[in-house]
Amino acid sequence: MKNLKFILTLIICVSISSCGDDTSAPPFTLSSANIAGNYTINSINEEEEETATSNSGTVVNVSTTTFVGDSFDDINFILNANGTYTASGKYRIVITETPNGGTPVNDFEIAVFDATGSYQINNIDNTITFNPSTGDFIEGLFTVITFTETSIKMTQEETDVDGGITTTLKANISLVRK
């Protein structure tokens, strides 16, 4: 009886441990052919931090500004397989500026855009560089965080130094295929 229990337990353990996920699909490769399509914005947010460096080397936070987009109902962002894009639409941006030691100030604006340009994909670094030729929508180097058949999540970080003032921008954008 002990042997029967042992064999039954062994069979159950082997059956459970041998179960695998045979249906796992290969990862979706970032390429111009795979990215081609019409997208809308799911979310967009930016944070801009401005600091000042004194002659003695002390760094002081001057202000932090956040930009959060919403109301993306009328967005068309078309990425073509030939490395070009068109983008048009409008959305609302909620702006919160917080000066060092001050009270946050809230405002909003409507971003309206009609843009064209090109993009290049770098599979080694998992990045996309957007180069606008007309309009003002998306520009620069973005690191792709997630890329699936239905969505793209990207992030961008830039630093600009002008004299003793340093501006650091961190942006995130999430696109959903229509």
N, C-alpha and C positions, 0 to 999 in steps of 0.2 A: 504494500500500500504506500509506503514511504517513497519507493521508486516511482510509482505512478504519479504521485503528487509532484515529485521533483521533475519528471519528464514533462508533465503538463505545465508546470511553472516555466520551465526552460522554453517550451514551444511558444508560450504567450510572450515571454520576454524577447525572443528572437523575432517573432512576428511584429511586435511593436517597434523594435529598434530597426527593423529593415524597411519600415514604411518611409518612403521619401516623397518629395514633391517632384514627380516626373513631368509636371506641366509647367515648370518654371520657364518663362520666356527669356530669351537673351535680352540684355539691356538695349534700350532704344538708342541708337548711335546718333550723335550730334553731327549732322551734315546738312548741306544746303538743300538736298533733295528731301530729307526727312523734316526739316523745319518749315518748308514751303507751305503756306496756307494763310487763311484769314483769321486774325486773332482780335480779341477784345481785352481790355485791361481788367484784371480781377482785383488788383491792389497796387498802389504805388505810394511809397513814403520816402522821405529824405530827412536827414538831420545834418545841419550845417553848424559847425562849431568854429567860433572865431576866437583866437588867442593872440595876446600881445607879449612880446619878449622885450624886457627892459635892457638897458646897456649893461646892467650887472648880470644878466642872464636869467632873471626871474620871469617865469611864465605866468600870465594872468588870463583867466577866462574872461573875455569881453562879453560874449553873448552866445546863446544857443538858440537856433531856430529850427522848428520842425515843420515839415510840409506833409500833410496827409491828404491823398486824393480820394474822392468818392463820386458817386453819380456817373458811372461809366456806361450809360445806356447807349450812347451814340458814337462808339469808337470803331473804326476800321483800321486795323494795322495789318497790312498784307506783306508778307515776306515771300519773295519769288525765288525759285530754285536757281536763277541766274545771278544771285547775289545782290539784287536790288530790293528796295522796299518803298511803299507808299503808306502814309498815315494821315488820317483825318478824323476830326471829331472834336468833342469838348468834354470837360469834366470840371468838377469843383475842387479847389485846393483849400484846405483849412490850414492857416498859418498861425503858429504860436511862437512868438519871439520872447525870449527870456534874457534880459540884460543881467550882467553880473550883479547879484545882490538886489535886483529889482523885481517888480511884479510882472508876471507874464502878460503879454498883450496878444489878444486873439484877433484875427482878421480872416477874410476869405477872398478868393478871386476865382473867376472862371477862366480856365485855360482853353483857348481855342487854337487849333493847329491844323495845318494842311502842309504836309512835308513829303519830300522824296529824298532818296539817298541810296547808298550802297552799304553792304555789310560783308565782313570777312569772318569766317569761323576758323579757330585754331583748336584742333582736336587734342593736341598735346597738353595745352594749358586749360582746356575746357572753357574757352572765352569766345566772345563775339565782339567785334569792333564795329560800331555804327558810325558812318560818315555821311552827314546830311549834305545835300546839294541845294535844297530849297527848304524853307520853313525851319521851325524850331520845335522838335519833338524829342528825339533821342539822339545822344551823341556820346562817343567815347568807348572805352573798353569796359565790358561787363563780364563778370565771371558767372558762368551758368551753374547754379546750385542744383536744380532739378530739371530734367528734360524727359517728358513722356510724349506719347502720341497725342495727348490732349492739352498739355500745359508746359509752360516754361517759367522757371523762377530764376531771376538774375539779380546780382548785386554789383554795385560800383563803389569804389573808394578813390577819392582824389584829394590831393593836398596841394594848395597854392600858397607860396610864400612871397609876400610883397613887403620888402623892408623888414620891419619887426612884427608884421601882422601875418599870422598863419591861419588860413581857412581850410578846414577839413570837411569834406562832403562824403556822406555815406548814404547811398540810395538803394532801394529794393523795388523791383517791379515784378509782378506776377501776371502772366498772360494766359488766356484760355482760348483754345481753338474753337472757332464758331462751327 
